[in-house]
Amino acid sequence: MEQPSEFVVPDTPAWDKPIVLLPGFVLLAAVGGLFPSFSLPANLYVLVIGGTMLWLGLSGRLPRRPAPRRLDGAAGWWLLPALTLAFVELVTFAGGSTYHSPTLSLLSDPVLESYLPRAALYFGWLTAFWGLVRR
Amino acid sequence: MSVTRVLAISGFALAFLLVAVVEVLARREGSRIPTLAEVVGFVMRYEVGQLPVGRIAVLGFWWWVGWHFFAR
């Protein structure tokens, strides 16, 4: 039986499967982890990948997971971690982002200097980006 | 290690711990708290006219996060 048109969603591309995407993200992260911060390749790589993700996310070519039309007031609990993070980041930033007043960015620098943590975090960034694209 | 550094690291750790705690609470049976994905999905629905402002903001923010940590 033919489905009513309101229930028809965009076809999922053949490559849009975890078995294809995850190895692809592993490969992209493995390459991304090779480029040190402040280098031209690192900038170009993240700009191209991010730009592609942004284009995919805005183009409407991929099916999206349903999102709630309204949120319960209990959603306010999310302000607790959000405001905590914002407060600490603002205070440390106002403190000059120094060793004694480190921002999250400054704290992450030593971690991101090593290849494996850098590639692993790149993988996390990519998979989260994909999750947002499909939202 | 100075006291201010310890406080800063503890503050960031607390924020991430709170994310995990609220997410766990949200995933309990019958919870009224939406999951983080639902909150983000709701924000991404926000539009001004035909412009998907919420979607652009969230995707653009995440793009900036990647650039800031991996390239800057």
N, CA and C atoms of all chains as a GROMACS GRO file, in nm:
protein
  621
    1MET      N    1   0.085  -0.119   0.000
    1MET     CA    2   0.000   0.000   0.000
    1MET      C    3   0.089   0.126   0.000
    2GLU      N    4   0.050   0.224  -0.079
    2GLU     CA    5   0.130   0.346  -0.085
    2GLU      C    6   0.111   0.429   0.041
    3GLN      N    7   0.221   0.483   0.093
    3GLN     CA    8   0.212   0.560   0.216
    3GLN      C    9   0.154   0.699   0.186
    4PRO      N   10   0.078   0.754   0.280
    4PRO     CA   11   0.035   0.893   0.263
    4PRO      C   12   0.157   0.984   0.257
    5SER      N   13   0.148   1.093   0.181
    5SER     CA   14   0.265   1.175   0.157
    5SER      C   15   0.324   1.235   0.284
    6GLU      N   16   0.240   1.262   0.388
    6GLU     CA   17   0.293   1.326   0.508
    6GLU      C   18   0.387   1.234   0.586
    7PHE      N   19   0.384   1.103   0.556
    7PHE     CA   20   0.471   1.011   0.628
    7PHE      C   21   0.597   0.977   0.547
    8VAL      N   22   0.608   1.032   0.429
    8VAL     CA   23   0.725   1.002   0.346
    8VAL      C   24   0.842   1.090   0.390
    9VAL      N   25   0.955   1.028   0.420
    9VAL     CA   26   1.074   1.102   0.459
    9VAL      C   27   1.179   1.083   0.351
   10PRO      N   28   1.279   1.174   0.343
   10PRO     CA   29   1.383   1.157   0.242
   10PRO      C   30   1.448   1.020   0.253
   11ASP      N   31   1.478   0.959   0.139
   11ASP     CA   32   1.543   0.829   0.140
   11ASP      C   33   1.680   0.840   0.205
   12THR      N   34   1.713   0.739   0.284
   12THR     CA   35   1.845   0.737   0.346
   12THR      C   36   1.946   0.690   0.242
   13PRO      N   37   2.053   0.768   0.220
   13PRO     CA   38   2.154   0.725   0.122
   13PRO      C   39   2.215   0.592   0.163
   14ALA      N   40   2.263   0.516   0.063
   14ALA     CA   41   2.320   0.383   0.089
   14ALA      C   42   2.439   0.391   0.184
   15TRP      N   43   2.513   0.504   0.178
   15TRP     CA   44   2.634   0.514   0.262
   15TRP      C   45   2.603   0.558   0.404
   16ASP      N   46   2.477   0.594   0.430
   16ASP     CA   47   2.440   0.647   0.561
   16ASP      C   48   2.411   0.533   0.659
   17LYS      N   49   2.513   0.455   0.687
   17LYS     CA   50   2.502   0.344   0.782
   17LYS      C   51   2.624   0.347   0.872
   18PRO      N   52   2.606   0.308   1.001
   18PRO     CA   53   2.721   0.312   1.092
   18PRO      C   54   2.840   0.231   1.042
   19ILE      N   55   2.812   0.121   0.973
   19ILE     CA   56   2.923   0.036   0.926
   19ILE      C   57   3.009   0.106   0.820
   20VAL      N   58   2.950   0.205   0.755
   20VAL     CA   59   3.024   0.285   0.656
   20VAL      C   60   3.078   0.412   0.721
   21LEU      N   61   2.992   0.479   0.799
   21LEU     CA   62   3.028   0.610   0.853
   21LEU      C   63   3.138   0.602   0.959
   22LEU      N   64   3.126   0.506   1.051
   22LEU     CA   65   3.223   0.503   1.161
   22LEU      C   66   3.367   0.480   1.113
   23PRO      N   67   3.390   0.381   1.024
   23PRO     CA   68   3.528   0.370   0.972
   23PRO      C   69   3.572   0.496   0.897
   24GLY      N   70   3.476   0.560   0.830
   24GLY     CA   71   3.508   0.684   0.760
   24GLY      C   72   3.550   0.793   0.858
   25PHE      N   73   3.478   0.805   0.969
   25PHE     CA   74   3.513   0.904   1.070
   25PHE      C   75   3.647   0.870   1.137
   26VAL      N   76   3.672   0.739   1.157
   26VAL     CA   77   3.801   0.697   1.214
   26VAL      C   78   3.915   0.741   1.123
   27LEU      N   79   3.895   0.722   0.993
   27LEU     CA   80   3.998   0.761   0.896
   27LEU      C   81   4.018   0.912   0.896
   28LEU      N   82   3.908   0.986   0.894
   28LEU     CA   83   3.918   1.133   0.895
   28LEU      C   84   3.986   1.182   1.022
   29ALA      N   85   3.953   1.119   1.135
   29ALA     CA   86   4.012   1.159   1.263
   29ALA      C   87   4.160   1.122   1.268
   30ALA      N   88   4.193   1.006   1.211
   30ALA     CA   89   4.334   0.963   1.210
   30ALA      C   90   4.419   1.062   1.130
   31VAL      N   91   4.363   1.112   1.021
   31VAL     CA   92   4.435   1.211   0.940
   31VAL      C   93   4.438   1.346   1.012
   32GLY      N   94   4.322   1.386   1.066
   32GLY     CA   95   4.313   1.515   1.135
   32GLY      C   96   4.408   1.524   1.253
   33GLY      N   97   4.430   1.411   1.320
   33GLY     CA   98   4.519   1.410   1.436
   33GLY      C   99   4.664   1.436   1.400
   34LEU      N  100   4.697   1.420   1.272
   34LEU     CA  101   4.835   1.439   1.228
   34LEU      C  102   4.876   1.586   1.220
   35PHE      N  103   4.777   1.673   1.201
   35PHE     CA  104   4.809   1.815   1.179
   35PHE      C  105   4.817   1.891   1.311
   36PRO      N  106   4.931   1.952   1.339
   36PRO     CA  107   4.943   2.027   1.465
   36PRO      C  108   4.862   2.157   1.461
   37SER      N  109   4.821   2.202   1.578
   37SER     CA  110   4.748   2.329   1.588
   37SER      C  111   4.830   2.442   1.527
   38PHE      N  112   4.762   2.541   1.479
   38PHE     CA  113   4.819   2.662   1.419
   38PHE      C  114   4.879   2.638   1.280
   39SER      N  115   4.876   2.512   1.232
   39SER     CA  116   4.932   2.488   1.099
   39SER      C  117   4.825   2.514   0.994
   40LEU      N  118   4.870   2.544   0.872
   40LEU     CA  119   4.776   2.568   0.763
   40LEU      C  120   4.692   2.443   0.731
   41PRO      N  121   4.756   2.323   0.724
   41PRO     CA  122   4.675   2.203   0.697
   41PRO      C  123   4.566   2.180   0.802
   42ALA      N  124   4.598   2.206   0.930
   42ALA     CA  125   4.498   2.187   1.035
   42ALA      C  126   4.379   2.280   1.014
   43ASN      N  127   4.409   2.405   0.978
   43ASN     CA  128   4.301   2.502   0.953
   43ASN      C  129   4.217   2.461   0.832
   44LEU      N  130   4.284   2.426   0.722
   44LEU     CA  131   4.212   2.390   0.600
   44LEU      C  132   4.128   2.264   0.622
   45TYR      N  133   4.186   2.166   0.692
   45TYR     CA  134   4.118   2.039   0.714
   45TYR      C  135   3.989   2.058   0.794
   46VAL      N  136   3.999   2.132   0.904
   46VAL     CA  137   3.880   2.149   0.988
   46VAL      C  138   3.777   2.239   0.919
   47LEU      N  139   3.825   2.333   0.838
   47LEU     CA  140   3.731   2.420   0.766
   47LEU      C  141   3.656   2.343   0.657
   48VAL      N  142   3.727   2.257   0.587
   48VAL     CA  143   3.662   2.177   0.481
   48VAL      C  144   3.564   2.077   0.541
   49ILE      N  145   3.607   2.005   0.644
   49ILE     CA  146   3.518   1.906   0.705
   49ILE      C  147   3.398   1.974   0.769
   50GLY      N  148   3.423   2.080   0.844
   50GLY     CA  149   3.313   2.152   0.908
   50GLY      C  150   3.219   2.214   0.806
   51GLY      N  151   3.277   2.268   0.699
   51GLY     CA  152   3.193   2.328   0.594
   51GLY      C  153   3.105   2.225   0.527
   52THR      N  154   3.162   2.106   0.505
   52THR     CA  155   3.084   1.998   0.443
   52THR      C  156   2.969   1.956   0.536
   53MET      N  157   3.002   1.942   0.664
   53MET     CA  158   2.900   1.903   0.762
   53MET      C  159   2.789   2.009   0.769
   54LEU      N  160   2.831   2.135   0.770
   54LEU     CA  161   2.733   2.245   0.778
   54LEU      C  162   2.643   2.243   0.655
   55TRP      N  163   2.702   2.221   0.539
   55TRP     CA  164   2.624   2.216   0.415
   55TRP      C  165   2.526   2.099   0.420
   56LEU      N  166   2.574   1.982   0.465
   56LEU     CA  167   2.484   1.867   0.475
   56LEU      C  168   2.371   1.893   0.574
   57GLY      N  169   2.406   1.961   0.683
   57GLY     CA  170   2.307   1.986   0.788
   57GLY      C  171   2.203   2.088   0.748
   58LEU      N  172   2.237   2.178   0.656
   58LEU     CA  173   2.144   2.282   0.616
   58LEU      C  174   2.072   2.251   0.485
   59SER      N  175   2.125   2.154   0.411
   59SER     CA  176   2.070   2.130   0.278
   59SER      C  177   1.937   2.056   0.279
   60GLY      N  178   1.909   1.982   0.388
   60GLY     CA  179   1.785   1.906   0.392
   60GLY      C  180   1.789   1.781   0.305
   61ARG      N  181   1.909   1.740   0.263
   61ARG     CA  182   1.922   1.621   0.179
   61ARG      C  183   1.914   1.493   0.259
   62LEU      N  184   1.937   1.503   0.391
   62LEU     CA  185   1.938   1.383   0.475
   62LEU      C  186   1.817   1.381   0.566
   63PRO      N  187   1.763   1.263   0.592
   63PRO     CA  188   1.651   1.256   0.687
   63PRO      C  189   1.696   1.296   0.827
   64ARG      N  190   1.605   1.359   0.901
   64ARG     CA  191   1.638   1.405   1.036
   64ARG      C  192   1.553   1.334   1.140
   65ARG      N  193   1.612   1.319   1.257
   65ARG     CA  194   1.537   1.260   1.368
   65ARG      C  195   1.435   1.362   1.418
   66PRO      N  196   1.319   1.315   1.461
   66PRO     CA  197   1.219   1.411   1.509
   66PRO      C  198   1.266   1.481   1.636
   67ALA      N  199   1.235   1.611   1.645
   67ALA     CA  200   1.271   1.689   1.764
   67ALA      C  201   1.142   1.734   1.832
   68PRO      N  202   1.145   1.748   1.965
   68PRO     CA  203   1.024   1.791   2.035
   68PRO      C  204   0.982   1.933   1.998
   69ARG      N  205   0.850   1.957   1.989
   69ARG     CA  206   0.800   2.091   1.959
   69ARG      C  207   0.803   2.179   2.084
   70ARG      N  208   0.791   2.115   2.200
   70ARG     CA  209   0.794   2.189   2.327
   70ARG      C  210   0.880   2.114   2.426
   71LEU      N  211   0.932   2.188   2.522
   71LEU     CA  212   1.010   2.125   2.628
   71LEU      C  213   0.939   2.144   2.761
   72ASP      N  214   0.947   2.042   2.844
   72ASP     CA  215   0.894   2.052   2.980
   72ASP      C  216   0.979   2.150   3.060
   73GLY      N  217   0.919   2.210   3.160
   73GLY     CA  218   0.993   2.303   3.246
   73GLY      C  219   1.114   2.238   3.312
   74ALA      N  220   1.108   2.104   3.324
   74ALA     CA  221   1.221   2.032   3.384
   74ALA      C  222   1.348   2.043   3.299
   75ALA      N  223   1.332   2.092   3.175
   75ALA     CA  224   1.450   2.113   3.090
   75ALA      C  225   1.544   2.214   3.154
   76GLY      N  226   1.490   2.294   3.245
   76GLY     CA  227   1.572   2.394   3.314
   76GLY      C  228   1.688   2.333   3.391
   77TRP      N  229   1.680   2.204   3.423
   77TRP     CA  230   1.792   2.138   3.491
   77TRP      C  231   1.920   2.146   3.408
   78TRP      N  232   1.903   2.159   3.276
   78TRP     CA  233   2.022   2.168   3.190
   78TRP      C  234   2.096   2.300   3.207
   79LEU      N  235   2.029   2.397   3.268
   79LEU     CA  236   2.098   2.524   3.294
   79LEU      C  237   2.208   2.507   3.398
   80LEU      N  238   2.192   2.405   3.483
   80LEU     CA  239   2.290   2.383   3.591
   80LEU      C  240   2.430   2.356   3.534
   81PRO      N  241   2.448   2.253   3.450
   81PRO     CA  242   2.583   2.234   3.393
   81PRO      C  243   2.622   2.345   3.298
   82ALA      N  244   2.525   2.398   3.223
   82ALA     CA  245   2.558   2.503   3.125
   82ALA      C  246   2.610   2.628   3.195
   83LEU      N  247   2.541   2.671   3.300
   83LEU     CA  248   2.583   2.792   3.370
   83LEU      C  249   2.711   2.769   3.449
   84THR      N  250   2.729   2.648   3.502
   84THR     CA  251   2.854   2.616   3.573
   84THR      C  252   2.972   2.628   3.478
   85LEU      N  253   2.958   2.568   3.360
   85LEU     CA  254   3.065   2.574   3.260
   85LEU      C  255   3.090   2.718   3.216
   86ALA      N  256   2.983   2.790   3.190
   86ALA     CA  257   2.998   2.929   3.144
   86ALA      C  258   3.063   3.014   3.253
   87PHE      N  259   3.023   2.993   3.378
   87PHE     CA  260   3.078   3.072   3.489
   87PHE      C  261   3.229   3.048   3.503
   88VAL      N  262   3.269   2.920   3.506
   88VAL     CA  263   3.412   2.889   3.524
   88VAL      C  264   3.492   2.940   3.405
   89GLU      N  265   3.438   2.924   3.286
   89GLU     CA  266   3.508   2.970   3.165
   89GLU      C  267   3.525   3.122   3.168
   90LEU      N  268   3.419   3.192   3.206
   90LEU     CA  269   3.425   3.339   3.210
   90LEU      C  270   3.523   3.388   3.316
   91VAL      N  271   3.518   3.325   3.432
   91VAL     CA  272   3.608   3.368   3.541
   91VAL      C  273   3.754   3.344   3.503
   92THR      N  274   3.783   3.227   3.446
   92THR     CA  275   3.922   3.197   3.408
   92THR      C  276   3.966   3.284   3.291
   93PHE      N  277   3.874   3.314   3.201
   93PHE     CA  278   3.907   3.402   3.088
   93PHE      C  279   3.937   3.543   3.139
   94ALA      N  280   3.854   3.588   3.233
   94ALA     CA  281   3.877   3.721   3.291
   94ALA      C  282   4.008   3.723   3.369
   95GLY      N  283   4.049   3.608   3.420
   95GLY     CA  284   4.176   3.600   3.492
   95GLY      C  285   4.297   3.597   3.400
   96GLY      N  286   4.272   3.605   3.270
   96GLY     CA  287   4.381   3.616   3.175
   96GLY      C  288   4.417   3.486   3.104
   97SER      N  289   4.345   3.378   3.133
   97SER     CA  290   4.376   3.247   3.074
   97SER      C  291   4.525   3.214   3.089
   98THR      N  292   4.568   3.208   3.214
   98THR     CA  293   4.708   3.179   3.246
   98THR      C  294   4.717   3.043   3.316
   99TYR      N  295   4.839   3.005   3.353
   99TYR     CA  296   4.857   2.878   3.426
   99TYR      C  297   4.773   2.877   3.553
  100HIS      N  298   4.770   2.989   3.623
  100HIS     CA  299   4.696   2.995   3.750
  100HIS      C  300   4.546   3.015   3.730
  101SER      N  301   4.506   3.055   3.609
  101SER     CA  302   4.364   3.076   3.580
  101SER      C  303   4.335   3.020   3.440
  102PRO      N  304   4.343   2.886   3.428
  102PRO     CA  305   4.336   2.826   3.294
  102PRO      C  306   4.193   2.812   3.241
  103THR      N  307   4.174   2.853   3.116
  103THR     CA  308   4.046   2.826   3.049
  103THR      C  309   4.047   2.680   3.003
  104LEU      N  310   3.933   2.634   2.958
  104LEU     CA  311   3.923   2.495   2.909
  104LEU      C  312   4.018   2.475   2.791
  105SER      N  313   4.028   2.577   2.710
  105SER     CA  314   4.116   2.571   2.593
  105SER      C  315   4.262   2.550   2.634
  106LEU      N  316   4.304   2.627   2.734
  106LEU     CA  317   4.443   2.617   2.782
  106LEU      C  318   4.469   2.480   2.846
  107LEU      N  319   4.370   2.430   2.919
  107LEU     CA  320   4.386   2.300   2.982
  107LEU      C  321   4.394   2.187   2.880
  108SER      N  322   4.325   2.206   2.767
  108SER     CA  323   4.321   2.098   2.667
  108SER      C  324   4.447   2.096   2.580
  109ASP      N  325   4.522   2.205   2.576
  109ASP     CA  326   4.639   2.212   2.488
  109ASP      C  327   4.739   2.097   2.509
  110PRO      N  328   4.782   2.067   2.632
  110PRO     CA  329   4.878   1.957   2.648
  110PRO      C  330   4.821   1.823   2.604
  111VAL      N  331   4.692   1.804   2.625
  111VAL     CA  332   4.627   1.679   2.583
  111VAL      C  333   4.629   1.667   2.431
  112LEU      N  334   4.599   1.779   2.364
  112LEU     CA  335   4.587   1.777   2.218
  112LEU      C  336   4.722   1.775   2.147
  113GLU      N  337   4.831   1.784   2.223
  113GLU     CA  338   4.963   1.778   2.160
  113GLU      C  339   5.001   1.635   2.123
  114SER      N  340   4.942   1.537   2.191
  114SER     CA  341   4.973   1.396   2.161
  114SER      C  342   4.878   1.345   2.053
  115TYR      N  343   4.931   1.259   1.968
  115TYR     CA  344   4.853   1.215   1.852
  115TYR      C  345   4.726   1.139   1.890
  116LEU      N  346   4.737   1.037   1.977
  116LEU     CA  347   4.621   0.952   2.003
  116LEU      C  348   4.504   1.027   2.068
  117PRO      N  349   4.528   1.106   2.176
  117PRO     CA  350   4.416   1.182   2.232
  117PRO      C  351   4.359   1.281   2.131
  118ARG      N  352   4.446   1.340   2.050
  118ARG     CA  353   4.401   1.437   1.950
  118ARG      C  354   4.310   1.369   1.847
  119ALA      N  355   4.354   1.252   1.797
  119ALA     CA  356   4.273   1.180   1.699
  119ALA      C  357   4.142   1.131   1.762
  120ALA      N  358   4.149   1.086   1.888
  120ALA     CA  359   4.028   1.038   1.956
  120ALA      C  360   3.928   1.152   1.975
  121LEU      N  361   3.977   1.269   2.013
  121LEU     CA  362   3.887   1.383   2.031
  121LEU      C  363   3.833   1.432   1.896
  122TYR      N  364   3.916   1.422   1.793
  122TYR     CA  365   3.871   1.455   1.658
  122TYR      C  366   3.754   1.364   1.619
  123PHE      N  367   3.769   1.235   1.652
  123PHE     CA  368   3.662   1.138   1.623
  123PHE      C  369   3.534   1.176   1.698
  124GLY      N  370   3.549   1.214   1.825
  124GLY     CA  371   3.432   1.256   1.903
  124GLY      C  372   3.364   1.378   1.844
  125TRP      N  373   3.447   1.474   1.800
  125TRP     CA  374   3.393   1.596   1.738
  125TRP      C  375   3.316   1.562   1.611
  126LEU      N  376   3.372   1.474   1.530
  126LEU     CA  377   3.309   1.436   1.403
  126LEU      C  378   3.177   1.362   1.425
  127THR      N  379   3.177   1.266   1.515
  127THR     CA  380   3.055   1.188   1.537
  127THR      C  381   2.946   1.276   1.599
  128ALA      N  382   2.985   1.366   1.688
  128ALA     CA  383   2.886   1.459   1.745
  128ALA      C  384   2.832   1.552   1.637
  129PHE      N  385   2.920   1.597   1.548
  129PHE     CA  386   2.878   1.684   1.438
  129PHE      C  387   2.777   1.611   1.351
  130TRP      N  388   2.805   1.483   1.324
  130TRP     CA  389   2.713   1.405   1.243
  130TRP      C  390   2.576   1.391   1.313
  131GLY      N  391   2.583   1.370   1.445
  131GLY     CA  392   2.458   1.364   1.522
  131GLY      C  393   2.377   1.491   1.510
  132LEU      N  394   2.446   1.606   1.508
  132LEU     CA  395   2.376   1.735   1.494
  132LEU      C  396   2.321   1.750   1.353
  133VAL      N  397   2.396   1.707   1.255
  133VAL     CA  398   2.350   1.716   1.116
  133VAL      C  399   2.219   1.639   1.098
  134ARG      N  400   2.208   1.525   1.166
  134ARG     CA  401   2.089   1.440   1.152
  134ARG      C  402   1.976   1.481   1.247
  135ARG      N  403   1.998   1.581   1.329
  135ARG     CA  404   1.892   1.627   1.421
  135ARG      C  405   1.792   1.713   1.349
  136MET      N  406   5.095   2.338   4.253
  136MET     CA  407   4.976   2.384   4.181
  136MET      C  408   4.900   2.485   4.267
  137SER      N  409   4.864   2.597   4.207
  137SER     CA  410   4.800   2.703   4.285
  137SER      C  411   4.652   2.669   4.315
  138VAL      N  412   4.601   2.738   4.415
  138VAL     CA  413   4.461   2.714   4.456
  138VAL      C  414   4.366   2.752   4.342
  139THR      N  415   4.395   2.862   4.273
  139THR     CA  416   4.304   2.905   4.166
  139THR      C  417   4.301   2.804   4.052
  140ARG      N  418   4.416   2.743   4.023
  140ARG     CA  419   4.421   2.641   3.917
  140ARG      C  420   4.338   2.518   3.957
  141VAL      N  421   4.355   2.478   4.083
  141VAL     CA  422   4.277   2.364   4.132
  141VAL      C  423   4.128   2.395   4.125
  142LEU      N  424   4.092   2.517   4.164
  142LEU     CA  425   3.949   2.556   4.160
  142LEU      C  426   3.896   2.554   4.016
  143ALA      N  427   3.978   2.603   3.923
  143ALA     CA  428   3.934   2.606   3.783
  143ALA      C  429   3.913   2.465   3.730
  144ILE      N  430   4.012   2.378   3.755
  144ILE     CA  431   4.000   2.240   3.706
  144ILE      C  432   3.880   2.171   3.772
  145SER      N  433   3.862   2.195   3.901
  145SER     CA  434   3.748   2.135   3.972
  145SER      C  435   3.616   2.186   3.915
  146GLY      N  436   3.614   2.316   3.881
  146GLY     CA  437   3.491   2.374   3.826
  146GLY      C  438   3.455   2.311   3.692
  147PHE      N  439   3.554   2.294   3.605
  147PHE     CA  440   3.527   2.229   3.475
  147PHE      C  441   3.484   2.084   3.496
  148ALA      N  442   3.552   2.015   3.586
  148ALA     CA  443   3.517   1.876   3.612
  148ALA      C  444   3.374   1.867   3.665
  149LEU      N  445   3.337   1.961   3.753
  149LEU     CA  446   3.201   1.962   3.808
  149LEU      C  447   3.098   1.984   3.696
  150ALA      N  448   3.128   2.075   3.603
  150ALA     CA  449   3.035   2.103   3.494
  150ALA      C  450   3.011   1.977   3.410
  151PHE      N  451   3.120   1.906   3.377
  151PHE     CA  452   3.105   1.784   3.295
  151PHE      C  453   3.036   1.673   3.375
  152LEU      N  454   3.063   1.669   3.504
  152LEU     CA  455   2.996   1.570   3.588
  152LEU      C  456   2.846   1.598   3.592
  153LEU      N  457   2.810   1.727   3.600
  153LEU     CA  458   2.668   1.765   3.601
  153LEU      C  459   2.599   1.728   3.470
  154VAL      N  460   2.670   1.741   3.359
  154VAL     CA  461   2.614   1.699   3.230
  154VAL      C  462   2.577   1.551   3.237
  155ALA      N  463   2.670   1.472   3.287
  155ALA     CA  464   2.647   1.327   3.295
  155ALA      C  465   2.530   1.296   3.390
  156VAL      N  466   2.526   1.365   3.504
  156VAL     CA  467   2.420   1.339   3.602
  156VAL      C  468   2.283   1.374   3.545
  157VAL      N  469   2.270   1.492   3.483
  157VAL     CA  470   2.140   1.534   3.429
  157VAL      C  471   2.099   1.440   3.314
  158GLU      N  472   2.196   1.397   3.234
  158GLU     CA  473   2.164   1.305   3.123
  158GLU      C  474   2.112   1.172   3.179
  159VAL      N  475   2.177   1.122   3.283
  159VAL     CA  476   2.131   0.997   3.345
  159VAL      C  477   1.990   1.014   3.401
  160LEU      N  478   1.966   1.127   3.469
  160LEU     CA  479   1.832   1.154   3.524
  160LEU      C  480   1.728   1.162   3.412
  161ALA      N  481   1.768   1.222   3.299
  161ALA     CA  482   1.676   1.238   3.186
  161ALA      C  483   1.638   1.104   3.124
  162ARG      N  484   1.728   1.008   3.132
  162ARG     CA  485   1.704   0.879   3.068
  162ARG      C  486   1.630   0.780   3.157
  163ARG      N  487   1.599   0.822   3.279
  163ARG     CA  488   1.522   0.735   3.367
  163ARG      C  489   1.380   0.720   3.313
  164GLU      N  490   1.320   0.605   3.344
  164GLU     CA  491   1.182   0.578   3.302
  164GLU      C  492   1.089   0.686   3.358
  165GLY      N  493   1.010   0.748   3.271
  165GLY     CA  494   0.910   0.846   3.314
  165GLY      C  495   0.966   0.982   3.351
  166SER      N  496   1.093   1.007   3.321
  166SER     CA  497   1.154   1.136   3.357
  166SER      C  498   1.094   1.249   3.276
  167ARG      N  499   1.072   1.364   3.339
  167ARG     CA  500   1.022   1.484   3.269
  167ARG      C  501   1.138   1.565   3.212
  168ILE      N  502   1.259   1.532   3.251
  168ILE     CA  503   1.376   1.605   3.200
  168ILE      C  504   1.408   1.552   3.060
  169PRO      N  505   1.416   1.640   2.961
  169PRO     CA  506   1.454   1.593   2.827
  169PRO      C  507   1.603   1.559   2.822
  170THR      N  508   1.639   1.471   2.731
  170THR     CA  509   1.782   1.440   2.716
  170THR      C  510   1.851   1.558   2.649
  171LEU      N  511   1.983   1.558   2.654
  171LEU     CA  512   2.059   1.666   2.590
  171LEU      C  513   2.027   1.671   2.440
  172ALA      N  514   2.015   1.555   2.378
  172ALA     CA  515   1.985   1.550   2.234
  172ALA      C  516   1.849   1.614   2.205
  173GLU      N  517   1.752   1.592   2.294
  173GLU     CA  518   1.620   1.652   2.273
  173GLU      C  519   1.625   1.804   2.290
  174VAL      N  520   1.702   1.850   2.387
  174VAL     CA  521   1.715   1.995   2.407
  174VAL      C  522   1.781   2.058   2.284
  175VAL      N  523   1.888   1.995   2.236
  175VAL     CA  524   1.957   2.048   2.118
  175VAL      C  525   1.864   2.044   1.996
  176GLY      N  526   1.790   1.934   1.981
  176GLY     CA  527   1.695   1.923   1.871
  176GLY      C  528   1.590   2.032   1.876
  177PHE      N  529   1.543   2.062   1.996
  177PHE     CA  530   1.444   2.169   2.013
  177PHE      C  531   1.503   2.304   1.973
  178VAL      N  532   1.623   2.331   2.018
  178VAL     CA  533   1.690   2.458   1.983
  178VAL      C  534   1.709   2.467   1.831
  179MET      N  535   1.742   2.355   1.769
  179MET     CA  536   1.768   2.355   1.624
  179MET      C  537   1.642   2.376   1.542
  180ARG      N  538   1.526   2.358   1.604
  180ARG     CA  539   1.399   2.381   1.532
  180ARG      C  540   1.368   2.530   1.516
  181TYR      N  541   1.434   2.614   1.596
  181TYR     CA  542   1.399   2.757   1.598
  181TYR      C  543   1.426   2.823   1.464
  182GLU      N  544   1.325   2.887   1.412
  182GLU     CA  545   1.338   2.955   1.283
  182GLU      C  546   1.285   3.097   1.294
  183VAL      N  547   1.343   3.188   1.217
  183VAL     CA  548   1.291   3.323   1.203
  183VAL      C  549   1.249   3.336   1.057
  184GLY      N  550   1.120   3.338   1.034
  184GLY     CA  551   1.071   3.333   0.896
  184GLY      C  552   1.108   3.198   0.836
  185GLN      N  553   1.179   3.201   0.726
  185GLN     CA  554   1.224   3.077   0.662
  185GLN      C  555   1.367   3.041   0.701
  186LEU      N  556   1.429   3.129   0.782
  186LEU     CA  557   1.570   3.110   0.814
  186LEU      C  558   1.587   3.019   0.937
  187PRO      N  559   1.655   2.905   0.922
  187PRO     CA  560   1.673   2.812   1.036
  187PRO      C  561   1.782   2.861   1.131
  188VAL      N  562   1.749   2.964   1.206
  188VAL     CA  563   1.847   3.030   1.293
  188VAL      C  564   1.908   2.933   1.395
  189GLY      N  565   1.823   2.853   1.458
  189GLY     CA  566   1.872   2.759   1.558
  189GLY      C  567   1.968   2.657   1.499
  190ARG      N  568   1.933   2.609   1.382
  190ARG     CA  569   2.016   2.509   1.314
  190ARG      C  570   2.152   2.568   1.276
  191ILE      N  571   2.148   2.688   1.219
  191ILE     CA  572   2.272   2.755   1.179
  191ILE      C  573   2.359   2.781   1.302
  192ALA      N  574   2.295   2.827   1.411
  192ALA     CA  575   2.371   2.860   1.533
  192ALA      C  576   2.438   2.736   1.592
  193VAL      N  577   2.362   2.626   1.604
  193VAL     CA  578   2.418   2.506   1.668
  193VAL      C  579   2.528   2.445   1.581
  194LEU      N  580   2.500   2.430   1.451
  194LEU     CA  581   2.601   2.371   1.362
  194LEU      C  582   2.724   2.462   1.351
  195GLY      N  583   2.698   2.592   1.343
  195GLY     CA  584   2.808   2.688   1.336
  195GLY      C  585   2.891   2.687   1.463
  196PHE      N  586   2.826   2.676   1.578
  196PHE     CA  587   2.899   2.671   1.706
  196PHE      C  588   2.989   2.548   1.711
  197TRP      N  589   2.934   2.435   1.666
  197TRP     CA  590   3.013   2.310   1.674
  197TRP      C  591   3.131   2.313   1.577
  198TRP      N  592   3.108   2.378   1.463
  198TRP     CA  593   3.217   2.397   1.367
  198TRP      C  594   3.327   2.481   1.432
  199TRP      N  595   3.287   2.590   1.499
  199TRP     CA  596   3.384   2.678   1.566
  199TRP      C  597   3.459   2.601   1.676
  200VAL      N  598   3.388   2.516   1.751
  200VAL     CA  599   3.455   2.437   1.856
  200VAL      C  600   3.568   2.354   1.796
  201GLY      N  601   3.540   2.287   1.685
  201GLY     CA  602   3.642   2.207   1.619
  201GLY      C  603   3.759   2.291   1.574
  202TRP      N  604   3.730   2.404   1.514
  202TRP     CA  605   3.838   2.492   1.466
  202TRP      C  606   3.920   2.544   1.584
  203HIS      N  607   3.852   2.583   1.690
  203HIS     CA  608   3.919   2.641   1.806
  203HIS      C  609   4.015   2.540   1.873
  204PHE      N  610   3.970   2.415   1.887
  204PHE     CA  611   4.052   2.318   1.959
  204PHE      C  612   4.154   2.248   1.869
  205PHE      N  613   4.124   2.230   1.741
  205PHE     CA  614   4.213   2.152   1.656
  205PHE      C  615   4.297   2.235   1.560
  206ALA      N  616   4.264   2.361   1.544
  206ALA     CA  617   4.336   2.438   1.443
  206ALA      C  618   4.391   2.571   1.493
  207ARG      N  619   4.328   2.628   1.589
  207ARG     CA  620   4.370   2.764   1.627
  207ARG      C  621   4.502   2.758   1.706
   0.00000   0.00000   0.00000
